[in-house]
Amino acid sequence: MVTVLPSAGWAHREQMTFACHEDTVRDVIREFVESYPHYRRRLLDDDGEPLTYDSVTSTATSSRPPTVPGWTPADSTVAIVAPLAGG
């Protein structure tokens, strides 16, 4: 499973980590929003595409390079950082 860490300021009911299946980063975000729809307005636009102003980082502990660009293997963590005011 991929661990998703949304921005700390977005914590919902004290939950800070979430699990999703391995996939591309884009589809991990979509699965996350499908499972937790209250994050939708923060992560997806009206067409269901990930917003470009959030900072999304993916890290994997696997030493094997991905075979698909943007692939997030099961041992990855996807961190989502909200934009901050003031630069």
C-alpha positions in Angstrom: 0.0 0.0 0.0 1.0 3.6 -0.6 0.9 5.9 2.4 -0.7 9.3 1.8 0.1 12.2 4.1 -2.1 15.2 3.5 -1.1 18.6 4.8 -1.2 18.7 8.6 -3.7 21.6 8.6 -6.2 19.4 6.7 -6.4 16.7 9.4 -9.8 15.2 9.5 -10.9 13.7 12.8 -7.3 13.5 13.9 -6.4 11.1 11.1 -3.0 12.0 9.5 -2.1 9.0 7.4 -4.1 7.1 4.8 -3.5 4.1 2.6 -4.1 3.7 -1.2 -3.1 1.2 -3.8 0.1 1.6 -5.9 -0.5 3.5 -9.1 0.6 6.7 -10.7 0.7 9.7 -8.4 -2.2 11.2 -10.2 -4.3 8.1 -9.7 -3.2 7.7 -6.1 -4.6 11.2 -5.4 -7.8 10.3 -7.3 -8.3 7.1 -5.2 -7.6 9.1 -2.0 -10.3 11.6 -2.9 -12.7 8.8 -3.9 -12.2 7.2 -0.5 -12.2 10.5 1.4 -14.4 12.9 -0.6 -14.1 15.8 1.9 -10.6 16.4 0.5 -11.9 16.7 -3.1 -12.1 20.5 -3.2 -8.6 20.8 -1.9 -7.0 18.3 -4.4 -9.1 18.1 -7.6 -10.4 20.7 -10.0 -13.9 20.7 -11.5 -12.8 18.2 -14.2 -11.4 15.7 -11.6 -7.8 16.6 -12.4 -5.2 17.2 -9.6 -4.8 20.9 -8.7 -1.4 22.2 -9.8 -0.8 24.5 -6.9 -0.5 21.8 -4.2 3.0 20.4 -3.7 3.0 16.6 -4.0 6.1 14.6 -3.3 6.5 10.8 -3.7 9.2 8.8 -2.0 9.8 5.1 -2.3 12.1 2.8 -0.3 12.5 0.5 -3.3 15.8 0.8 -5.1 14.1 -0.4 -8.4 13.4 2.4 -10.8 9.8 2.7 -11.9 8.8 1.2 -15.3 6.0 3.7 -15.7 6.6 7.5 -15.4 5.1 8.8 -12.2 4.5 5.3 -10.8 4.2 5.1 -7.1 5.1 1.6 -5.8 3.5 0.0 -2.8 6.3 1.0 -0.4 5.9 4.7 -1.2 4.8 7.7 0.7 2.9 10.5 -1.0 3.1 13.8 0.9 0.7 16.6 0.0 1.7 20.1 1.1 -0.9 22.9 0.8 0.2 26.3 -0.7 1.1 28.8 2.0 0.2 32.4 2.0 2.9 35.0 1.8 5.2 33.2 -0.5 
